[in-house]
């Protein structure tokens, strides 16, 4: 067995361990049995390489189980959760740790907590207060010097707050709700947020209190993002402006629920999501532009990697953008090396690393599931789809269509399972819209960057992207009105995923083998 296959086996074993611990209660007895079995295989059968690898795989599986359980233990140690829904007024001092989510009548702030004051005097007389400082309180302060307890605060639209602002907030903590079709509590749980505070009293203690070099750089990048967003809003009207902001800046806040529903119905919601496909299209654009300008392919590759890093920062370090950047970067690396098979090891390694950092992603984060599966689909089937689409003129259009269909095929079961419907017009709308994505992004970036540097040119440069976006919105609007645009598939059982993915894996493997044989014959 080659070293790359051994490495892949260990990554798969770790991911399987996280999966088992995520969906099943693993008893201590079973963990001990796995450990003993793995150690026996390693020690007794040491001369037999394959059996020893199996033994180490059991140990990596245990590592995955342990890592998930460790994350659950950390959640149980949250000190703020004990105040949720108790009706007690407390004061928290902390830092705005992410870009504020500005909405029409309100804003949401993620606050990393530094200090807590209980104004109801749990331990002192009625007119006193109880205070804990991070330097003396482990639950808010880790040895690494970082805060980990966070609160999601909803407050009025004005005054506006910024990343790194130090705030003093006074109010009541509450648990996130679990809705009938959406578990908001789990959604926030994976981000390390276990408490909410709605419309508290807020006192600004310090504006822009960025301590580290990285925070200061990120703060400046967010300012650039806001300026680019202003260029879009000043020169384009909704919904075109909102869609372009989502595609280029990862900002979906200004897209109305009506248009989100229309995109869902037409199977085009993916075009406004920062995904592995999205990032790959952007890097393809950049590489083509650089090659046209006379750069070598190696130079274009390095510029594309730098662009990916900057783009992830520009989106506000959204978890979905980070994952998409990693997945898109792996696909780019595989193309650069000319070894698409090696990218399988790379994608599972990336998945294992992300799950080691946050094992809750596998069960609770649909974005992680979609990014991982979309990239896996692109790596597995994009080349085959390109061969099937040779009748379509234009290499870039064929490439984008192939990536879209590959990603869509691998993510379709998860989408049906989670959302309960299938878009019957999705194939047609994707054929009509996906070929324009390349040009929307290309003209869009030229428009916003040139508009930022030369404001007087922004209006003129907005025309090409405006017409393309108008075509997009026209198609979405027309097809979303069809009476049978979607097929309802409510309460799909989990066995559906197995029945879909098992044949898909076999089908993909057989196609790959045929492609290898055809290459050898040639």
ZABA-449179 format. One line per 10 residues: number of its first residue (from 1); their letters; for each residue z, x, y of C-alpha. Coordinates in steps of 0.5 Angstrom, whole numbers, plus 500, padded with zeros to 3 digits. Layout:
NUM> A> Z X Y  ...
! end
This chain:
1> XXXXXXXXXX> 500 500 500  498 503 507  503 504 512  500 499 517  501 494 511  508 496 510  509 495 517  506 488 517  511 486 511  517 488 515
11> XXXXXXXXXX> 515 484 521  513 478 517  520 479 514  524 479 520  520 473 523  521 469 516  529 470 517  529 468 524  525 462 522  530 460 516
21> XXXXXXXXXX> 536 461 520  532 456 526  531 451 521  536 451 516  544 453 515  544 459 512  551 460 508  555 467 508  554 467 500  547 466 501
31> XXXXXXXXXX> 546 472 506  551 476 501  546 475 495  540 477 499  544 483 502  546 485 494  539 484 492  535 488 497  540 494 496  539 493 488
41> XXXXXXXXXX> 531 493 489  532 499 493  537 503 489  535 502 482  527 502 483  527 508 488  521 511 484  517 504 485  514 504 492  512 496 492
51> XXXXXXXXXX> 519 494 489  523 498 494  518 495 500  520 489 497  528 491 498  527 493 505  523 486 506  530 483 504  534 487 509  529 485 515
61> XXXXXXXXXX> 529 478 513  537 479 513  536 482 520  532 476 523  538 471 520  543 475 523  539 476 530  539 468 531  546 467 529  548 472 534
71> XXXXXXXXXX> 544 468 539  548 462 537  554 465 538  553 468 545  551 460 547  558 458 544  561 463 548  559 460 555  565 459 559  561 455 564
81> XXXXXXXXXX> 559 449 559  567 447 558  566 444 565  560 440 563  561 433 565  569 434 566  568 431 573  571 437 576  569 440 582  568 448 582
91> XXXXXXXXXX> 565 453 586  560 458 584  558 464 587  551 467 585  544 470 586  538 466 586  535 469 580  528 466 579  522 464 584  525 457 587
101> XXXXXXXXXX> 521 451 584  519 447 590  518 440 589  516 434 594  523 432 596  527 437 592  528 444 590  530 447 583  534 454 583  536 458 578
111> XXXXXXXXXX> 543 461 579  546 467 576  553 467 576  558 472 579  564 469 580  567 462 579  573 458 583  576 452 580  578 447 586  582 443 582
121> XXXXXXXXXX> 587 448 580  587 448 573  592 453 572  596 453 579  599 448 583  595 442 586  593 445 593  591 452 590  585 455 586  583 459 580
131> XXXXXXXXXX> 578 464 581  575 469 576  571 475 578  566 478 574  569 485 574  575 482 570  571 477 566  567 478 560  563 471 559  559 472 566
141> XXXXXXXXXX> 559 480 566  556 484 560  557 492 559  550 493 561  551 491 568  547 484 568  549 477 569  548 472 563  551 465 565  546 461 569
151> XXXXXXXXXX> 546 454 572  540 450 574  541 447 581  537 441 584  538 441 592  534 438 598  527 440 600  530 444 606  533 449 608  529 453 603
161> XXXXXXXXXX> 532 459 599  529 465 596  529 470 591  535 474 591  539 470 596  546 470 595  549 463 595  556 459 594  555 452 591  560 447 590
171> XXXXXXXXXX> 559 441 586  560 438 579  557 441 572  553 437 567  550 438 561  542 437 561  540 431 558  536 429 551  531 424 552  527 420 547
181> XXXXXXXXXX> 521 424 547  523 431 550  529 435 549  531 438 556  537 441 553  533 445 548  528 447 553  533 450 558  537 453 552  532 458 550
191> XXXXXXXXXX> 532 460 558  539 461 557  541 455 562  547 451 559  549 447 565  546 443 571  549 442 578  545 436 582  546 437 590  552 441 591
201> XXXXXXXXXX> 554 444 597  551 450 599  553 456 603  548 462 604  552 468 604  547 473 604  539 473 605  535 477 600  540 480 596  536 484 592
211> XXXXXXXXXX> 540 490 589  535 494 584  528 497 586  525 492 581  528 486 584  526 489 591  518 490 588  518 483 585  521 480 592  515 483 595
221> XXXXXXXXXX> 510 480 590  513 473 591  511 474 598  504 476 596  504 470 592  506 465 597  501 468 602  495 467 596  498 460 595  497 458 603
231> XXXXXXXXXX> 490 461 603  488 456 597  492 450 600  489 451 607  482 451 605  482 446 599  484 439 598  488 436 592  487 436 586  482 442 587
241> XXXXXXXXXX> 487 446 590  493 444 585  488 446 579  486 453 582  493 455 584  495 453 577  489 457 574  490 463 578  498 464 580  501 460 574
251> XXXXXXXXXX> 503 455 579  503 448 576  508 444 581  503 441 585  499 438 580  501 430 580  503 427 573  497 423 574  492 429 573  497 432 568
261> XXXXXXXXXX> 496 426 564  488 426 565  488 433 563  492 431 556  487 426 555  481 430 555  484 436 551  483 440 557  491 441 559  490 449 557
271> XXXXXXXXXX> 486 450 563  492 450 567  496 454 563  498 461 563  496 463 555  493 468 551  486 465 552  487 465 560  489 472 560  483 474 556
281> XXXXXXXXXX> 478 471 560  481 474 566  481 481 563  474 480 561  472 478 568  475 484 571  472 489 566  465 486 567  466 487 574  468 494 574
291> XXXXXXXXXX> 463 496 569  458 493 574  461 497 579  459 503 575  466 504 572  466 507 565  469 503 559  475 507 558  477 506 566  475 499 566
301> XXXXXXXXXX> 480 498 560  486 502 564  485 498 570  485 491 566  492 493 563  494 495 570  491 488 573  495 484 567  502 487 569  501 485 576
311> XXXXXXXXXX> 498 478 574  504 477 570  509 479 576  504 475 581  506 468 576  513 470 578  515 473 571  514 466 568  516 467 560  510 464 558
321> XXXXXXXXXX> 506 469 563  509 475 560  508 472 553  501 471 555  500 478 558  503 481 551  498 477 547  492 478 551  493 485 552  493 486 544
331> XXXXXXXXXX> 487 483 544  484 487 549  487 493 546  484 491 539  477 490 543  478 497 546  479 501 539  474 497 536  479 495 530  480 488 530
341> XXXXXXXXXX> 484 488 524  489 493 527  491 487 532  494 483 526  499 488 526  500 489 533  501 481 534  506 480 529  510 486 532  509 483 539
351> XXXXXXXXXX> 512 477 536  518 480 532  520 484 538  520 478 543  524 474 537  529 480 537  530 479 544  530 472 544  530 468 537  531 461 540
361> XXXXXXXXXX> 523 462 542  521 460 535  524 453 534  525 451 542  519 454 545  512 451 545  509 456 549  511 461 545  508 458 539  502 456 542
371> XXXXXXXXXX> 501 463 545  502 466 538  497 461 535  492 462 540  492 469 540  492 469 532  486 464 532  482 468 537  483 475 533  481 471 527
381> XXXXXXXXXX> 475 467 529  472 469 535  467 474 532  465 469 527  464 463 532  460 468 537  455 469 531  455 461 530  454 460 538  448 465 538
391> XXXXXXXXXX> 443 459 540  447 459 547  445 464 552  449 468 556  454 473 552  460 471 557  459 464 556  459 465 548  465 469 548  469 464 552
401> XXXXXXXXXX> 467 458 548  468 462 542  475 464 544  476 457 546  474 454 540  478 459 536  485 458 540  484 450 540  483 450 532  489 454 531
411> XXXXXXXXXX> 493 450 536  491 443 534  496 442 529  502 444 533  499 440 539  499 433 535  505 434 532  509 435 539  505 430 543  503 425 538
421> XXXXXXXXXX> 496 424 540  489 427 538  484 427 544  477 425 541  473 427 547  476 434 547  470 437 544  465 434 549  469 436 555  471 443 553
431> XXXXXXXXXX> 463 444 552  462 442 559  468 445 562  470 452 559  463 455 561  465 454 568  472 457 567  469 464 568  466 463 574  472 459 577
441> XXXXXXXXXX> 476 464 576  471 470 579  470 466 585  477 464 586  480 471 586  474 473 591  476 467 595  484 468 595  484 475 596  478 476 601
451> XXXXXXXXXX> 481 470 605  488 473 605  485 480 608  479 476 612  482 469 614  476 467 618  472 468 611  476 464 607  473 457 609  466 460 607
461> XXXXXXXXXX> 468 463 601  471 457 598  465 453 598  463 456 591  470 455 587  470 448 591  464 445 588  466 448 581  472 445 581  469 438 584
471> XXXXXXXXXX> 465 438 577  471 440 573  475 434 576  469 429 576  468 431 568  476 430 567  476 423 571  470 420 568  472 422 560  479 420 561
481> XXXXXXXXXX> 477 413 563  474 412 556  478 406 552  478 411 546  479 417 549  485 419 545  488 417 538  495 416 537  499 420 532  506 418 533
491> XXXXXXXXXX> 511 421 528  507 426 525  511 429 519  512 437 518  508 437 512  502 435 516  503 442 519  503 445 512  497 441 510  493 443 516
501> XXXXXXXXXX> 495 451 516  494 452 509  487 450 508  486 453 515  488 460 513  484 460 506  478 458 510  479 464 515  480 469 510  474 467 506
511> XXXXXXXXXX> 470 467 512  473 474 514  471 477 507  464 474 507  463 478 514  466 484 511  461 483 505  455 482 510  457 488 514  457 493 508
521> XX> 450 490 505  447 491 512
! end
